[in-house]
Amino acid sequence: MSFLKLLKFYSKTTLALSIFTVCAVYGVAASVVLTLVGKRHLAQWTVARAFYHMFSTCLGIRIRLVNGETLLQVLPSIILGNHQSALDILMLGRTFPKGCTVTSKRSLQYIPLLGWFMTLSGTFFIDRGNSTKARETLRKALDKLRANKQSVFIFPEGTRSYATEPEMLPLKKGAFHLAVQAGIPIVPLVMANTSKLINFKRKEFNRGEIVIEVLKPIETAGMTAEDVNKLAEATLTAMEECCKRLGYAGEKPKEEEPTSAKTSSFEASESTTLLSQ
């Protein structure tokens, strides 16, 4: 492996971590200020947007969003995304609607700056080692969804797959139980495989375009707990099919987009529609 390749990789990695740190500091400050003025629900959105624009400008990785308007038209909802690598943060930065929040593993709560920001901005932390606490967290998320018509972004695989092929891990059921109990739609979105843009084993960090496609919402009204397994299987099938079709970031999708799917000019920062006030 050449010295220049290693220099490029570590230089870009250092820059990416610096951007992440700056945004975490900004997130802490923004969360405090927005909470004081009664706009706490905008904290995660504004930080996600800032991160995406800084990252894409400095490191040359941009996202093309297909059917993004669905994220504003369907509310509240459970937004599900595939979980691949560190670049998943860009998915949040490009797609995160105003008023949306995320769920995260509890261990992230104790990371300086990042954990502070996530706590202050209203993240729902899941204790994977304690099912009772996990269910209580999901119950609180459910109550907030109903009260504020607020959407929640979840990575249902539960952990990063680090997939080098356009594929996904099995989906955990928590998000589907939440959607069924609340009777609200699931909105899956899929990001093309990013292993050719960033790969820590091969020490690669390249420029390129990532396609993210928002799939057709899946209604859950009238479903019960008995329907959760089939719901999860159907969602995984739809997401995996899209994942395979989109292929790798930086490459053209394997098939043309359906006529109903068009590249969206969706930008929540420019929209007058809020998912939650």
C-alpha positions in Angstrom: 0.0 0.0 0.0 1.5 3.3 -1.1 2.4 6.1 1.2 0.2 8.6 -0.7 -2.8 6.3 -0.4 -2.3 6.0 3.4 -1.8 9.8 3.6 -5.0 10.4 1.7 -7.0 8.0 3.9 -5.8 9.3 7.2 -6.0 13.0 6.2 -9.6 12.5 5.1 -10.4 10.5 8.3 -9.0 13.2 10.5 -11.0 15.9 8.6 -14.1 13.8 9.0 -13.6 13.4 12.7 -12.9 17.1 13.0 -16.2 17.9 11.3 -18.0 15.4 13.6 -16.5 17.1 16.7 -17.4 20.6 15.5 -21.0 19.5 14.8 -21.2 17.8 18.2 -20.1 21.0 20.0 -22.5 23.0 17.8 -25.2 20.4 18.7 -24.8 20.9 22.4 -25.0 24.7 22.1 -27.9 24.5 19.7 -29.8 22.1 21.9 -29.5 24.4 24.9 -30.5 27.5 23.0 -33.4 25.9 21.1 -34.7 24.3 24.3 -34.7 27.8 26.0 -36.8 29.2 23.1 -39.2 26.3 23.0 -37.8 24.8 19.8 -36.0 21.7 21.1 -37.6 19.6 18.4 -35.4 21.4 15.8 -32.1 20.5 17.4 -31.4 17.2 15.7 -32.5 18.5 12.4 -30.3 21.6 12.4 -27.2 19.6 13.5 -27.9 16.8 11.0 -28.2 19.4 8.2 -25.0 21.2 9.3 -23.1 18.0 9.3 -24.2 16.9 5.9 -23.3 20.2 4.2 -19.9 20.5 5.9 -19.1 16.8 5.1 -20.2 16.9 1.5 -18.5 20.2 0.8 -15.1 19.3 2.4 -14.9 15.6 1.4 -16.8 15.5 -1.8 -19.4 12.9 -0.9 -22.9 13.9 -2.0 -26.3 12.3 -1.8 -29.0 12.1 -4.4 -32.4 11.6 -2.7 -35.2 9.9 -4.6 -38.9 10.4 -3.4 -37.8 12.5 -0.5 -41.1 14.4 -0.5 -42.6 11.3 1.1 -40.8 12.2 4.4 -42.9 15.4 4.6 -46.2 13.9 3.3 -46.4 11.0 5.7 -46.5 12.0 9.4 -46.0 10.9 12.0 -44.1 7.8 10.9 -41.4 5.3 11.8 -38.6 6.0 9.4 -36.3 3.0 8.9 -32.8 3.1 7.3 -30.2 0.5 6.5 -27.1 0.6 8.8 -23.8 0.1 7.0 -20.9 2.3 8.2 -19.9 5.7 9.6 -21.4 7.3 6.4 -24.8 6.5 7.8 -24.7 9.8 9.6 -24.9 11.4 6.1 -28.2 9.6 5.6 -29.5 11.4 8.7 -28.0 14.7 7.5 -29.7 14.5 4.1 -33.1 13.0 5.0 -33.8 14.1 8.5 -37.1 16.0 8.6 -37.8 18.8 11.1 -39.2 17.5 14.3 -37.9 14.0 13.9 -35.8 12.2 16.5 -33.7 9.1 16.7 -33.2 6.0 18.8 -29.7 4.9 19.8 -27.9 2.3 22.0 -27.5 3.6 25.5 -23.6 3.4 25.4 -23.5 6.4 23.1 -25.1 8.5 25.9 -21.8 8.5 27.8 -19.5 9.7 25.0 -18.4 13.3 25.6 -20.0 15.9 23.4 -21.9 13.4 21.2 -23.7 11.9 24.2 -24.4 15.4 25.6 -25.9 16.6 22.4 -28.0 13.4 21.9 -29.4 13.7 25.5 -30.1 17.4 25.3 -31.9 17.0 21.9 -34.2 14.3 23.0 -32.7 11.0 21.7 -34.4 7.8 22.9 -31.7 5.6 24.3 -32.3 1.8 24.2 -30.7 -0.4 26.8 -30.1 -3.6 24.8 -29.1 -5.5 27.9 -32.3 -4.8 29.8 -35.6 -5.7 28.0 -37.7 -4.0 30.7 -36.0 -0.7 30.3 -36.0 -1.1 26.5 -39.7 -1.5 26.4 -40.2 1.5 28.7 -38.1 3.6 26.4 -40.2 2.5 23.4 -43.4 3.2 25.4 -42.1 6.8 26.0 -41.3 7.1 22.3 -44.9 5.9 21.5 -46.4 8.5 23.8 -44.4 11.2 22.2 -45.3 10.1 18.7 -49.0 10.2 19.5 -48.8 13.5 21.4 -46.7 15.5 19.0 -47.3 13.8 15.6 -43.5 13.3 15.6 -41.6 10.8 13.5 -38.8 8.6 14.8 -35.7 7.4 12.8 -34.6 3.9 13.6 -31.9 1.7 12.2 -33.7 -1.7 12.6 -30.7 -3.9 11.9 -29.5 -2.7 15.4 -25.8 -2.5 14.4 -23.7 -1.6 11.5 -23.4 -4.4 8.9 -20.2 -3.2 7.3 -21.5 -5.0 4.2 -19.3 -5.1 1.2 -22.2 -6.3 -0.9 -25.6 -4.7 -1.4 -27.3 -6.6 1.4 -28.7 -6.2 4.9 -28.8 -7.9 8.3 -32.0 -9.4 9.8 -34.2 -6.7 11.3 -35.0 -6.4 15.0 -38.7 -6.3 15.9 -38.8 -3.2 18.2 -39.5 -0.7 15.5 -42.4 -2.8 14.1 -44.0 -3.3 17.5 -43.8 0.5 18.0 -45.4 1.2 14.6 -48.2 -1.3 15.2 -49.0 -0.1 18.7 -49.1 3.5 17.4 -51.0 2.5 14.2 -48.7 4.7 12.1 -47.0 4.0 8.8 -43.5 2.7 8.3 -41.4 4.6 5.8 -38.3 2.6 4.7 -35.4 4.3 3.0 -32.4 2.6 1.5 -28.9 3.9 1.0 -26.7 2.4 -1.8 -23.8 0.3 -0.5 -20.9 2.6 0.5 -18.1 0.1 0.8 -16.4 1.5 -2.4 -16.4 5.0 -1.0 -15.1 4.3 2.5 -13.4 1.1 3.6 -11.3 1.0 6.7 -9.7 -2.4 6.0 -8.5 -1.2 2.5 -7.8 2.3 3.8 -10.0 3.9 1.2 -11.9 7.2 1.5 -13.1 8.3 -1.9 -15.3 11.0 -3.4 -18.6 10.1 -5.0 -22.4 10.2 -5.1 -24.7 8.1 -2.8 -28.2 7.4 -3.9 -30.9 7.1 -1.2 -34.4 6.0 -2.2 -37.4 6.5 0.0 -39.8 3.5 -0.5 -43.5 3.4 -0.5 -45.0 3.8 3.1 -46.3 0.7 4.7 -49.5 1.1 6.6 -49.9 -0.6 10.0 -53.4 0.6 10.9 -55.5 -2.4 12.1 -52.5 -4.6 12.7 -51.8 -6.5 15.9 -48.7 -8.0 17.6 -49.4 -11.2 15.6 -48.7 -9.3 12.4 -45.2 -8.0 13.5 -43.1 -10.9 12.1 -44.8 -10.8 8.7 -44.5 -7.0 8.7 -40.8 -7.1 9.5 -40.2 -9.8 6.8 -42.1 -7.8 4.1 -40.1 -4.6 5.0 -36.8 -6.4 4.9 -37.7 -7.9 1.5 -38.6 -4.5 0.1 -35.4 -2.9 1.5 -33.1 -5.7 0.3 -34.6 -5.5 -3.2 -34.0 -1.8 -3.4 -30.5 -2.3 -1.9 -29.6 -4.7 -4.7 -31.0 -2.5 -7.4 -29.2 0.6 -6.2 -25.9 -1.3 -6.0 -22.8 0.6 -5.0 -22.4 4.3 -4.2 -20.6 6.1 -7.1 -22.1 3.7 -9.6 -25.4 3.9 -11.5 -28.3 1.9 -10.2 -28.7 -1.5 -11.8 -32.2 -0.7 -13.1 -33.8 2.6 -14.1 -35.9 4.2 -11.5 -39.6 3.6 -11.8 -41.5 6.3 -13.5 -43.2 7.3 -10.2 -39.8 7.8 -8.6 -38.0 11.0 -9.4 -35.0 12.7 -7.9 -36.4 14.9 -5.2 -35.4 18.4 -4.6 -36.6 17.8 -1.0 -34.8 20.0 1.5 -36.4 20.3 4.9 -34.5 23.5 5.4 -36.5 25.1 2.6 -39.8 23.5 3.2 -42.6 25.3 5.1 -44.0 21.9 6.2 -42.9 20.7 9.6 -43.3 17.2 10.8 -43.7 18.5 14.4 -44.2 21.9 15.9 
